[in-house]
Amino acid sequence: MGAKPQIKIGDAVKLTGVPSGLTDADALMTKSAFEKCVGSEFQVAGFNDYGMAEIIIESVTGNIGETIWVEPQFLTVISK
């Protein structure tokens, strides 16, 4: 089996899972946001210093400008 394609800014990706250890706390509903987004397609907006991809999730949550940061292992490239 070949290596997983490297993800780049602008790639269309599908969120395939929820990282372990995420929780919902007060106004920050991180785990719930991830769960809503699993299976949906997004565009990679950027990367942080730790290699996590920034995904804009407002199309799923309805909250303008809402993003999540996710490890590339939870993303599958749909198109470049």
Chimera marker file (.cmm) of the C-alpha trace (Angstrom):
<marker_set name="trace">
<marker id="1" x="0.000" y="0.000" z="0.000" r="1" g="1" b="0" radius="0.5"/>
<marker id="2" x="1.373" y="3.451" z="-0.897" r="1" g="1" b="0" radius="0.5"/>
<marker id="3" x="2.113" y="6.293" z="1.476" r="1" g="1" b="0" radius="0.5"/>
<marker id="4" x="-0.685" y="8.655" z="2.430" r="1" g="1" b="0" radius="0.5"/>
<marker id="5" x="-0.564" y="11.802" z="0.258" r="1" g="1" b="0" radius="0.5"/>
<marker id="6" x="0.915" y="14.841" z="1.970" r="1" g="1" b="0" radius="0.5"/>
<marker id="7" x="-1.757" y="17.429" z="2.724" r="1" g="1" b="0" radius="0.5"/>
<marker id="8" x="-1.199" y="20.992" z="1.537" r="1" g="1" b="0" radius="0.5"/>
<marker id="9" x="-2.976" y="24.315" z="1.990" r="1" g="1" b="0" radius="0.5"/>
<marker id="10" x="-5.934" y="24.463" z="-0.389" r="1" g="1" b="0" radius="0.5"/>
<marker id="11" x="-6.465" y="20.691" z="-0.568" r="1" g="1" b="0" radius="0.5"/>
<marker id="12" x="-10.014" y="19.402" z="-0.223" r="1" g="1" b="0" radius="0.5"/>
<marker id="13" x="-10.125" y="16.924" z="2.647" r="1" g="1" b="0" radius="0.5"/>
<marker id="14" x="-12.634" y="14.794" z="4.529" r="1" g="1" b="0" radius="0.5"/>
<marker id="15" x="-12.558" y="14.629" z="8.341" r="1" g="1" b="0" radius="0.5"/>
<marker id="16" x="-12.447" y="10.926" z="9.180" r="1" g="1" b="0" radius="0.5"/>
<marker id="17" x="-12.412" y="10.831" z="12.968" r="1" g="1" b="0" radius="0.5"/>
<marker id="18" x="-12.375" y="12.596" z="16.316" r="1" g="1" b="0" radius="0.5"/>
<marker id="19" x="-9.089" y="12.771" z="18.235" r="1" g="1" b="0" radius="0.5"/>
<marker id="20" x="-9.235" y="11.106" z="21.645" r="1" g="1" b="0" radius="0.5"/>
<marker id="21" x="-9.278" y="13.305" z="24.721" r="1" g="1" b="0" radius="0.5"/>
<marker id="22" x="-11.466" y="16.061" z="23.284" r="1" g="1" b="0" radius="0.5"/>
<marker id="23" x="-14.158" y="17.455" z="25.578" r="1" g="1" b="0" radius="0.5"/>
<marker id="24" x="-16.924" y="20.026" z="25.643" r="1" g="1" b="0" radius="0.5"/>
<marker id="25" x="-16.506" y="22.737" z="28.270" r="1" g="1" b="0" radius="0.5"/>
<marker id="26" x="-18.729" y="25.775" z="28.812" r="1" g="1" b="0" radius="0.5"/>
<marker id="27" x="-18.901" y="27.757" z="25.561" r="1" g="1" b="0" radius="0.5"/>
<marker id="28" x="-16.117" y="25.764" z="23.894" r="1" g="1" b="0" radius="0.5"/>
<marker id="29" x="-17.870" y="22.727" z="22.378" r="1" g="1" b="0" radius="0.5"/>
<marker id="30" x="-14.794" y="21.177" z="20.771" r="1" g="1" b="0" radius="0.5"/>
<marker id="31" x="-15.786" y="17.505" z="20.840" r="1" g="1" b="0" radius="0.5"/>
<marker id="32" x="-19.307" y="18.245" z="19.582" r="1" g="1" b="0" radius="0.5"/>
<marker id="33" x="-17.946" y="20.362" z="16.723" r="1" g="1" b="0" radius="0.5"/>
<marker id="34" x="-15.618" y="17.551" z="15.626" r="1" g="1" b="0" radius="0.5"/>
<marker id="35" x="-18.429" y="14.979" z="15.829" r="1" g="1" b="0" radius="0.5"/>
<marker id="36" x="-20.688" y="17.152" z="13.620" r="1" g="1" b="0" radius="0.5"/>
<marker id="37" x="-17.928" y="17.476" z="11.041" r="1" g="1" b="0" radius="0.5"/>
<marker id="38" x="-16.882" y="13.822" z="10.677" r="1" g="1" b="0" radius="0.5"/>
<marker id="39" x="-17.565" y="12.710" z="7.117" r="1" g="1" b="0" radius="0.5"/>
<marker id="40" x="-17.811" y="16.257" z="5.775" r="1" g="1" b="0" radius="0.5"/>
<marker id="41" x="-15.475" y="17.817" z="3.235" r="1" g="1" b="0" radius="0.5"/>
<marker id="42" x="-13.473" y="20.972" z="3.872" r="1" g="1" b="0" radius="0.5"/>
<marker id="43" x="-10.569" y="22.947" z="2.446" r="1" g="1" b="0" radius="0.5"/>
<marker id="44" x="-7.288" y="23.175" z="4.372" r="1" g="1" b="0" radius="0.5"/>
<marker id="45" x="-6.785" y="26.830" z="5.327" r="1" g="1" b="0" radius="0.5"/>
<marker id="46" x="-3.340" y="26.509" z="6.892" r="1" g="1" b="0" radius="0.5"/>
<marker id="47" x="-1.053" y="24.713" z="9.324" r="1" g="1" b="0" radius="0.5"/>
<marker id="48" x="0.307" y="25.629" z="12.753" r="1" g="1" b="0" radius="0.5"/>
<marker id="49" x="3.825" y="25.088" z="14.103" r="1" g="1" b="0" radius="0.5"/>
<marker id="50" x="2.831" y="21.594" z="15.300" r="1" g="1" b="0" radius="0.5"/>
<marker id="51" x="1.717" y="20.399" z="11.850" r="1" g="1" b="0" radius="0.5"/>
<marker id="52" x="-2.001" y="20.539" z="12.643" r="1" g="1" b="0" radius="0.5"/>
<marker id="53" x="-4.284" y="21.556" z="9.775" r="1" g="1" b="0" radius="0.5"/>
<marker id="54" x="-6.695" y="24.477" z="10.131" r="1" g="1" b="0" radius="0.5"/>
<marker id="55" x="-10.137" y="23.584" z="8.803" r="1" g="1" b="0" radius="0.5"/>
<marker id="56" x="-12.918" y="26.168" z="8.463" r="1" g="1" b="0" radius="0.5"/>
<marker id="57" x="-16.089" y="24.389" z="9.625" r="1" g="1" b="0" radius="0.5"/>
<marker id="58" x="-18.709" y="27.148" z="9.342" r="1" g="1" b="0" radius="0.5"/>
<marker id="59" x="-20.462" y="25.250" z="6.521" r="1" g="1" b="0" radius="0.5"/>
<marker id="60" x="-21.406" y="22.564" z="9.060" r="1" g="1" b="0" radius="0.5"/>
<marker id="61" x="-21.835" y="24.555" z="12.282" r="1" g="1" b="0" radius="0.5"/>
<marker id="62" x="-23.295" y="27.747" z="10.844" r="1" g="1" b="0" radius="0.5"/>
<marker id="63" x="-20.927" y="29.837" z="12.975" r="1" g="1" b="0" radius="0.5"/>
<marker id="64" x="-19.083" y="32.336" z="10.768" r="1" g="1" b="0" radius="0.5"/>
<marker id="65" x="-15.322" y="31.949" z="10.929" r="1" g="1" b="0" radius="0.5"/>
<marker id="66" x="-15.412" y="28.838" z="13.133" r="1" g="1" b="0" radius="0.5"/>
<marker id="67" x="-12.357" y="26.639" z="12.700" r="1" g="1" b="0" radius="0.5"/>
<marker id="68" x="-10.820" y="23.524" z="14.179" r="1" g="1" b="0" radius="0.5"/>
<marker id="69" x="-7.213" y="22.396" z="14.242" r="1" g="1" b="0" radius="0.5"/>
<marker id="70" x="-6.707" y="18.723" z="13.496" r="1" g="1" b="0" radius="0.5"/>
<marker id="71" x="-3.850" y="16.294" z="13.061" r="1" g="1" b="0" radius="0.5"/>
<marker id="72" x="-3.452" y="15.198" z="9.415" r="1" g="1" b="0" radius="0.5"/>
<marker id="73" x="-4.010" y="11.543" z="10.418" r="1" g="1" b="0" radius="0.5"/>
<marker id="74" x="-7.720" y="12.402" z="10.817" r="1" g="1" b="0" radius="0.5"/>
<marker id="75" x="-7.954" y="13.794" z="7.267" r="1" g="1" b="0" radius="0.5"/>
<marker id="76" x="-8.227" y="12.108" z="3.872" r="1" g="1" b="0" radius="0.5"/>
<marker id="77" x="-7.347" y="14.086" z="0.752" r="1" g="1" b="0" radius="0.5"/>
<marker id="78" x="-10.286" y="14.310" z="-1.647" r="1" g="1" b="0" radius="0.5"/>
<marker id="79" x="-8.603" y="16.505" z="-4.288" r="1" g="1" b="0" radius="0.5"/>
<marker id="80" x="-5.598" y="18.755" z="-4.685" r="1" g="1" b="0" radius="0.5"/>
<link id1="1" id2="2" r="1" g="1" b="0" radius="0.2"/>
<link id1="2" id2="3" r="1" g="1" b="0" radius="0.2"/>
<link id1="3" id2="4" r="1" g="1" b="0" radius="0.2"/>
<link id1="4" id2="5" r="1" g="1" b="0" radius="0.2"/>
<link id1="5" id2="6" r="1" g="1" b="0" radius="0.2"/>
<link id1="6" id2="7" r="1" g="1" b="0" radius="0.2"/>
<link id1="7" id2="8" r="1" g="1" b="0" radius="0.2"/>
<link id1="8" id2="9" r="1" g="1" b="0" radius="0.2"/>
<link id1="9" id2="10" r="1" g="1" b="0" radius="0.2"/>
<link id1="10" id2="11" r="1" g="1" b="0" radius="0.2"/>
<link id1="11" id2="12" r="1" g="1" b="0" radius="0.2"/>
<link id1="12" id2="13" r="1" g="1" b="0" radius="0.2"/>
<link id1="13" id2="14" r="1" g="1" b="0" radius="0.2"/>
<link id1="14" id2="15" r="1" g="1" b="0" radius="0.2"/>
<link id1="15" id2="16" r="1" g="1" b="0" radius="0.2"/>
<link id1="16" id2="17" r="1" g="1" b="0" radius="0.2"/>
<link id1="17" id2="18" r="1" g="1" b="0" radius="0.2"/>
<link id1="18" id2="19" r="1" g="1" b="0" radius="0.2"/>
<link id1="19" id2="20" r="1" g="1" b="0" radius="0.2"/>
<link id1="20" id2="21" r="1" g="1" b="0" radius="0.2"/>
<link id1="21" id2="22" r="1" g="1" b="0" radius="0.2"/>
<link id1="22" id2="23" r="1" g="1" b="0" radius="0.2"/>
<link id1="23" id2="24" r="1" g="1" b="0" radius="0.2"/>
<link id1="24" id2="25" r="1" g="1" b="0" radius="0.2"/>
<link id1="25" id2="26" r="1" g="1" b="0" radius="0.2"/>
<link id1="26" id2="27" r="1" g="1" b="0" radius="0.2"/>
<link id1="27" id2="28" r="1" g="1" b="0" radius="0.2"/>
<link id1="28" id2="29" r="1" g="1" b="0" radius="0.2"/>
<link id1="29" id2="30" r="1" g="1" b="0" radius="0.2"/>
<link id1="30" id2="31" r="1" g="1" b="0" radius="0.2"/>
<link id1="31" id2="32" r="1" g="1" b="0" radius="0.2"/>
<link id1="32" id2="33" r="1" g="1" b="0" radius="0.2"/>
<link id1="33" id2="34" r="1" g="1" b="0" radius="0.2"/>
<link id1="34" id2="35" r="1" g="1" b="0" radius="0.2"/>
<link id1="35" id2="36" r="1" g="1" b="0" radius="0.2"/>
<link id1="36" id2="37" r="1" g="1" b="0" radius="0.2"/>
<link id1="37" id2="38" r="1" g="1" b="0" radius="0.2"/>
<link id1="38" id2="39" r="1" g="1" b="0" radius="0.2"/>
<link id1="39" id2="40" r="1" g="1" b="0" radius="0.2"/>
<link id1="40" id2="41" r="1" g="1" b="0" radius="0.2"/>
<link id1="41" id2="42" r="1" g="1" b="0" radius="0.2"/>
<link id1="42" id2="43" r="1" g="1" b="0" radius="0.2"/>
<link id1="43" id2="44" r="1" g="1" b="0" radius="0.2"/>
<link id1="44" id2="45" r="1" g="1" b="0" radius="0.2"/>
<link id1="45" id2="46" r="1" g="1" b="0" radius="0.2"/>
<link id1="46" id2="47" r="1" g="1" b="0" radius="0.2"/>
<link id1="47" id2="48" r="1" g="1" b="0" radius="0.2"/>
<link id1="48" id2="49" r="1" g="1" b="0" radius="0.2"/>
<link id1="49" id2="50" r="1" g="1" b="0" radius="0.2"/>
<link id1="50" id2="51" r="1" g="1" b="0" radius="0.2"/>
<link id1="51" id2="52" r="1" g="1" b="0" radius="0.2"/>
<link id1="52" id2="53" r="1" g="1" b="0" radius="0.2"/>
<link id1="53" id2="54" r="1" g="1" b="0" radius="0.2"/>
<link id1="54" id2="55" r="1" g="1" b="0" radius="0.2"/>
<link id1="55" id2="56" r="1" g="1" b="0" radius="0.2"/>
<link id1="56" id2="57" r="1" g="1" b="0" radius="0.2"/>
<link id1="57" id2="58" r="1" g="1" b="0" radius="0.2"/>
<link id1="58" id2="59" r="1" g="1" b="0" radius="0.2"/>
<link id1="59" id2="60" r="1" g="1" b="0" radius="0.2"/>
<link id1="60" id2="61" r="1" g="1" b="0" radius="0.2"/>
<link id1="61" id2="62" r="1" g="1" b="0" radius="0.2"/>
<link id1="62" id2="63" r="1" g="1" b="0" radius="0.2"/>
<link id1="63" id2="64" r="1" g="1" b="0" radius="0.2"/>
<link id1="64" id2="65" r="1" g="1" b="0" radius="0.2"/>
<link id1="65" id2="66" r="1" g="1" b="0" radius="0.2"/>
<link id1="66" id2="67" r="1" g="1" b="0" radius="0.2"/>
<link id1="67" id2="68" r="1" g="1" b="0" radius="0.2"/>
<link id1="68" id2="69" r="1" g="1" b="0" radius="0.2"/>
<link id1="69" id2="70" r="1" g="1" b="0" radius="0.2"/>
<link id1="70" id2="71" r="1" g="1" b="0" radius="0.2"/>
<link id1="71" id2="72" r="1" g="1" b="0" radius="0.2"/>
<link id1="72" id2="73" r="1" g="1" b="0" radius="0.2"/>
<link id1="73" id2="74" r="1" g="1" b="0" radius="0.2"/>
<link id1="74" id2="75" r="1" g="1" b="0" radius="0.2"/>
<link id1="75" id2="76" r="1" g="1" b="0" radius="0.2"/>
<link id1="76" id2="77" r="1" g="1" b="0" radius="0.2"/>
<link id1="77" id2="78" r="1" g="1" b="0" radius="0.2"/>
<link id1="78" id2="79" r="1" g="1" b="0" radius="0.2"/>
<link id1="79" id2="80" r="1" g="1" b="0" radius="0.2"/>
</marker_set>
